[in-house]
Amino acid sequence: MELPARLPQLSTPGGVAGARRYAGALTDAYRQEQSWGFLERNHTLWHNRFLLHLSNTPELTEPPPPLRARRPDGRDRQLTPPPPPAARGGDRSSLGSRISLYDANGTHIIGPPSNSNEALERPITLKGETVAWLRLTPLPWLDDSLEQQFRDQQRNALYLTAIAALLLSLLVSIPLGRHLLQPVKHLITGARALAAGDYETRIDIAQSDELGQLSHDFNLLAEALERNEQLRRQGMADVSHELRTPLSVLRAEIEAMQDGVRPIASEQLATLHDTVMGLSRLVDDLYELALSDTGALDYHRLDLELTTLLEQCIESATPMLTEKALLIESEIGGEIALLADERRLRQVFANLLKNSARYTDAGGRVSISCQQLGNRAVIDIQDSAPRVDDKLLPRLFDRFYRVESSRNRARGGAGLGLAITKEIVEAHGGNITAQRSPLGGLWIEITLPVSS
């Protein structure tokens, strides 16, 4: 019988080779005796004739080669081998305590009984007939108590390791959690302050990670909210002021007429009409800005030719410009097709030309040019002195903003024209900028996408 693959511990010289020698010796004995009666309950014969004799065969007990050491002079010196180990008669792992004999019917004859399902069985045959079975019990496993002790030790070690790891993680996580949560608490406090209307709140988190970036973005948000709040308050004050001035004029004129101080004449009525029209324009501008903020400002875009529209606007503004002795210079290129709201573009050009006529010193110049660069139409409107300080140029498009030092209130306007102009240009997908003009005044440049 071949060795089972599940019994690697049997494939040793003392196991397989010993069982083979026992089988050969038992076959010879059975051939002589013709039965197993001579071995039944004869433990002395079993031990002395077979176990002890075969265990001392040269093949199983052949000593190792002699030990030799090299002398300093190069000659070998034989060493004394270690003494053989003491006999282990009671050792359950010895070959004699694991081998037993059974007859052909499986009846136990001699040797320690074996009930192991993993025992190695070798047939003893004579003339092709199986006369007995030699059974070799596998090496015993560890005792159950040892296994339980080992498992208990491993479990206890695992528990101790887990407890130590938990304590270590707590020692590390508590200060780390406080360090990480402190910036979050600052952010929560700042957010609540912003919600309460305190837009001057700032957060100082000197970190280069995501929390540091979040605090930076929070400060940008707070600055934007603070700036918008300032613009809102300034806008309310400007609207109140712009409405109060013409209303005060109307009230004074009407009360003077009622008291008989001023006669009710056509000149006084014309003055009142001009004041009312100024109020009407202011209200219209405010209404358009409100619609633009809510996205409700209507645009009726149609295909139009830009240069023709610009020439018409220049022609309409010519009387206003020549009244102040302003020289008009225009350089209009070829046809440029746009998809735009004609009424809104007329409003843009009218506002810009009106500003030039209102703020440019008498005897100055106004230059208008229009050309196509790639897929963009570029419109430039420049005027002569007075100029605007460079640091004030970005604020020209703010609502109610006026450069009081040079283009002052006495020249009229509520500071809404350029704000409305910017809203219209950007609604058409364009861009508008202000810079210093080579003519000495202001240079407004508008770019608009051309129609495909």
Secondary structure, 3 states (H helix, E strand, C coil): CCCCCCCHHHCCHHHHHHHHHHHHHHHHHHHHHCCCCCCCCCHHHHHHHHHHHHHCCHHHHCCCCCEEEECCCCCEEEECCCCCCCCCCCCCCCCCCCEEEEECCCCEEECCCCCCCCCEEEEEEECCEEEEEEEECCCCCCCHHHHHHHHHHHHHHHHHHHHHHHHHHHHHHHHHHHHHHHHHHHHHHHHHHHHCCCCCCCCCCCCCCHHHHHHHHHHHHHHHHHHHHHHHHHHHHHHHHHHHHHHHHHHHHHHHHHCCCCCCCHHHHHHHHHHHHHHHHHHHHHHHHHHHHHCCCCCCCEEEEHHHHHHHHHHHHHHHHHCCCCEEEEEECCCCEEEECHHHHHHHHHHHHHHHHHHCCCCCEEEEEEEEECCEEEEEEEEECCCCCHHHHHHCCCCCCCCCCCCCHHHCCCCCHHHHHHHHHHHCCCEEEEEECCCEEEEEEEEEECCC
